């Protein structure tokens, strides 16, 4: 029996999903495992979105370097980002917390202050959760959101000929502290789905290279980017970090060639950049260099296992 390290995260999720069988698609479930959020039956023109995300001390943050308020912000904001990537708006969340017994009440009050600040910023309610003893700080959030049926956007909808875009600038999130202090792109996603028909969209949590592969696998199209087009954050220092660093929490999205001209170059203060296209049927991610040479783009960034 292989270890989770030998399998890797993608293969592990596939294996566990198969184990669930039919129970992963119960009554009221329109789209289950495999996207930024599950899609549940709603009412009228609205659907429900349901997602969860967990952050762990020593993996997603370090208590000695990240203030408690930003740990709380990140825990909720990562989930808000998932809802934004589906074209939706957050509605309510539950927060479960695991902490060592020696943790101070002040640390937890500051952490929940960060959660409250994020909830207020995005107009959602925190409606419950759980607390348990744990060897290190763990914050697990489950979130509900809503999306208009016509605005629902999956990562599986990219088509051959589509143009690829990203919001913001990529890379260097850990060095700059942006991995905790990022702003979920709810406003930007809403502006996009109202303006153009977005065929596919997801948030960039695992790094551009890894997330391009996720979109390619889901949509069954070959994605090709131009290295010189990728917007590199100042803290990244190089295109390699922009491609491989995780936790940017920006949006990667695909629109038709005809609609590409209608995508704005900026939404508020957030730049929007065209970086490539879907070029053929299949599963692959390619990069075109300055000399026009086309090579595979292989993720080498952070891996959980």
KAQUIPE-V948551 format. One record per run of one state. SS is the DSSP state (h for helix, s for strand, l for the rest). FROM is the first residue (numbers start at 0). LEN is the number of residues. Records with the same first field share a line. If there is no record, write none. Layout:
SS: FROM-LEN / FROM-LEN
This chain:
l: 0-3 / 7-1 / 25-3 / 31-6 / 43-2 / 57-3 / 61-6 / 85-3 / 99-5 / 121-3 / 133-4 / 151-11 / 167-2 / 170-2 / 176-1 / 181-4 / 195-2 / 203-4 / 219-1 / 229-2 / 232-6 / 244-6 / 255-1 / 260-5 / 267-2 / 281-2 / 288-5 / 296-9
h: 3-4 / 8-17 / 67-18 / 104-17 / 148-3 / 172-4 / 177-4 / 185-10 / 207-12 / 226-3 / 238-6 / 256-4
s: 28-3 / 37-6 / 45-12 / 60-1 / 88-11 / 124-9 / 137-11 / 162-5 / 169-1 / 197-6 / 220-6 / 231-1 / 250-5 / 265-2 / 269-12 / 283-5 / 293-3
